[in-house]
Amino acid sequence: SGWWRRLGSGHASLTTRADWQATLRSAAKSFGELHSVRFHGIFDDDMSAVLGVDANGTLHTSWHSADASYDALLASGVQPYVELSFMPEILSSNASETVFHYNGITSPPKDYAQWGELVADFARHLVERYGEDEVATWQFECFNEPNCGFWSGNQTEYFWLYEATAKAIKRVSPKLRIGGPSTCQTGWIPEFLDFVKQSESPIDFISTHLYPTDPQVKKTRTGFVDQVANISRMAAAAGLPLVFSEYNAGLGTGPDLDGPYAAAFVVHAVTQLKDSWADLAETSADP
């Protein structure tokens, strides 16, 4: 289990700040084996990813801010766990649908093919900048929690987004790894696996999120572990790695998340799951 190897931390524009980068270096040194960091919003407008679309429909992109973020991670010996989100305004079907104070746009794209072009352009840039062999060791994830308010489309529309995303990634290189559905509360996984099979969409791993405060987790000492085990069996049956790209001792904020309860929860979960199919990724409570 890789429970100690990945952290979640806010949104992309924060990672370009000197104070955030200093904190990352300190965390990487303290952890010793910190492998990767996940954050929202690499395509957000405050990252200036899409500068415009010309009359021919060609995207004009800039990866300057993404480079500043990823360069800092890699200089600290840490890889990005690449969450491909949110929707750039110029591609969105409804820019008023947002989350968080930084207004990450949650709407489906006006054109799924154009979204695929954005993903491919980004992946191609990463391969050119960092090398195919390096980027092939990263994990790419399609959006964030489409079943919990971070996607204003429906399930079918998210599946279309995943198909466009996965096929775009593989057009750049079959070595690059893509997964989903990145759902909250371990949702949509059977339906997602049916869809990727029927649509022949590439998939390299299953990703989802789970907190002990989620409604389907029994409020017992083993409730969280039991739910992870259930999903692990599903992933094993599909022959796919399973990544919990968010988990914590609870969802939200409060004294319990920084106190003895949280420490005891993590130790218990890790000792019970150390030989499981799941890769747990600790996350912060800060969006």
DAVENVEN-V151930 format. One record per residue. N is the residue number from 1. D_CENTER is the distance of its C-alpha to the mean C-alpha in Angstrom with 2 decimals. Layout:
n={N | N}
d_center={D_CENTER | D_CENTER}
This chain:
n={1 | 2 | 3 | 4 | 5 | 6 | 7 | 8 | 9 | 10 | 11 | 12 | 13 | 14 | 15 | 16 | 17 | 18 | 19 | 20 | 21 | 22 | 23 | 24 | 25 | 26 | 27 | 28 | 29 | 30 | 31 | 32 | 33 | 34 | 35 | 36 | 37 | 38 | 39 | 40 | 41 | 42 | 43 | 44 | 45 | 46 | 47 | 48 | 49 | 50 | 51 | 52 | 53 | 54 | 55 | 56 | 57 | 58 | 59 | 60 | 61 | 62 | 63 | 64 | 65 | 66 | 67 | 68 | 69 | 70 | 71 | 72 | 73 | 74 | 75 | 76 | 77 | 78 | 79 | 80 | 81 | 82 | 83 | 84 | 85 | 86 | 87 | 88 | 89 | 90 | 91 | 92 | 93 | 94 | 95 | 96 | 97 | 98 | 99 | 100 | 101 | 102 | 103 | 104 | 105 | 106 | 107 | 108 | 109 | 110 | 111 | 112 | 113 | 114 | 115 | 116 | 117 | 118 | 119 | 120 | 121 | 122 | 123 | 124 | 125 | 126 | 127 | 128 | 129 | 130 | 131 | 132 | 133 | 134 | 135 | 136 | 137 | 138 | 139 | 140 | 141 | 142 | 143 | 144 | 145 | 146 | 147 | 148 | 149 | 150 | 151 | 152 | 153 | 154 | 155 | 156 | 157 | 158 | 159 | 160 | 161 | 162 | 163 | 164 | 165 | 166 | 167 | 168 | 169 | 170 | 171 | 172 | 173 | 174 | 175 | 176 | 177 | 178 | 179 | 180 | 181 | 182 | 183 | 184 | 185 | 186 | 187 | 188 | 189 | 190 | 191 | 192 | 193 | 194 | 195 | 196 | 197 | 198 | 199 | 200 | 201 | 202 | 203 | 204 | 205 | 206 | 207 | 208 | 209 | 210 | 211 | 212 | 213 | 214 | 215 | 216 | 217 | 218 | 219 | 220 | 221 | 222 | 223 | 224 | 225 | 226 | 227 | 228 | 229 | 230 | 231 | 232 | 233 | 234 | 235 | 236 | 237 | 238 | 239 | 240 | 241 | 242 | 243 | 244 | 245 | 246 | 247 | 248 | 249 | 250 | 251 | 252 | 253 | 254 | 255 | 256 | 257 | 258 | 259 | 260 | 261 | 262 | 263 | 264 | 265 | 266 | 267 | 268 | 269 | 270 | 271 | 272 | 273 | 274 | 275 | 276 | 277 | 278 | 279 | 280 | 281 | 282 | 283 | 284 | 285 | 286 | 287}
d_center={17.87 | 15.53 | 15.33 | 16.60 | 14.65 | 11.29 | 11.08 | 9.07 | 11.07 | 11.57 | 11.05 | 11.74 | 15.49 | 16.05 | 15.14 | 18.09 | 20.52 | 22.97 | 22.82 | 19.06 | 19.56 | 22.56 | 20.72 | 18.15 | 21.22 | 22.80 | 19.90 | 19.65 | 23.43 | 23.57 | 21.03 | 22.56 | 19.88 | 16.68 | 14.58 | 11.30 | 9.55 | 6.10 | 6.88 | 7.11 | 9.69 | 10.34 | 12.45 | 14.10 | 17.88 | 18.34 | 16.83 | 19.51 | 17.51 | 19.90 | 23.48 | 25.15 | 26.17 | 29.72 | 32.38 | 31.45 | 27.87 | 26.59 | 23.56 | 24.25 | 21.25 | 21.01 | 18.54 | 20.60 | 18.24 | 15.23 | 17.80 | 18.88 | 15.49 | 14.81 | 18.53 | 18.57 | 15.84 | 17.66 | 20.99 | 20.06 | 19.32 | 15.55 | 12.96 | 9.80 | 6.59 | 5.90 | 3.50 | 6.81 | 8.19 | 10.70 | 13.98 | 16.67 | 19.85 | 22.01 | 20.02 | 19.55 | 21.98 | 22.23 | 21.23 | 22.53 | 19.68 | 17.45 | 15.63 | 16.28 | 19.08 | 17.57 | 17.55 | 14.18 | 15.49 | 14.35 | 17.03 | 17.08 | 18.39 | 22.14 | 21.95 | 19.31 | 21.00 | 20.61 | 16.85 | 16.98 | 19.22 | 16.84 | 14.07 | 16.94 | 18.44 | 15.42 | 15.01 | 18.80 | 18.99 | 16.70 | 18.92 | 22.00 | 21.15 | 19.82 | 21.26 | 20.19 | 20.64 | 18.35 | 15.44 | 16.02 | 15.07 | 11.47 | 8.57 | 7.05 | 4.68 | 6.65 | 6.35 | 5.96 | 8.85 | 11.31 | 13.97 | 14.10 | 15.05 | 12.03 | 13.49 | 17.24 | 17.96 | 18.80 | 17.42 | 19.27 | 17.99 | 14.32 | 15.52 | 17.27 | 14.25 | 12.51 | 15.90 | 16.30 | 12.97 | 13.62 | 17.24 | 16.74 | 14.72 | 17.51 | 20.20 | 19.40 | 19.53 | 19.55 | 18.45 | 14.88 | 12.36 | 10.15 | 8.82 | 8.22 | 9.24 | 6.41 | 9.62 | 11.34 | 14.49 | 13.88 | 14.98 | 15.76 | 15.37 | 19.03 | 19.10 | 16.00 | 17.65 | 20.88 | 19.53 | 18.07 | 21.42 | 23.53 | 21.90 | 21.65 | 18.07 | 16.64 | 14.25 | 13.74 | 11.85 | 11.01 | 7.93 | 8.84 | 9.78 | 13.36 | 15.75 | 19.51 | 20.29 | 18.76 | 21.78 | 21.73 | 21.84 | 25.54 | 26.81 | 28.29 | 27.91 | 26.14 | 24.27 | 20.74 | 21.62 | 23.24 | 20.25 | 18.04 | 21.03 | 21.27 | 17.80 | 18.40 | 21.60 | 20.00 | 17.62 | 20.67 | 22.76 | 20.43 | 20.51 | 16.76 | 14.79 | 12.84 | 9.80 | 9.58 | 6.36 | 8.44 | 12.20 | 15.23 | 18.93 | 18.52 | 16.77 | 18.20 | 20.70 | 24.00 | 26.17 | 25.08 | 21.63 | 23.49 | 26.48 | 27.97 | 26.35 | 22.80 | 24.12 | 25.97 | 23.08 | 20.85 | 23.89 | 24.78 | 21.40 | 21.11 | 24.72 | 24.48 | 21.35 | 21.98 | 23.21 | 20.85 | 18.61 | 15.48 | 13.31 | 12.67 | 10.46 | 12.40 | 11.09 | 13.39 | 14.87 | 14.88 | 12.79}
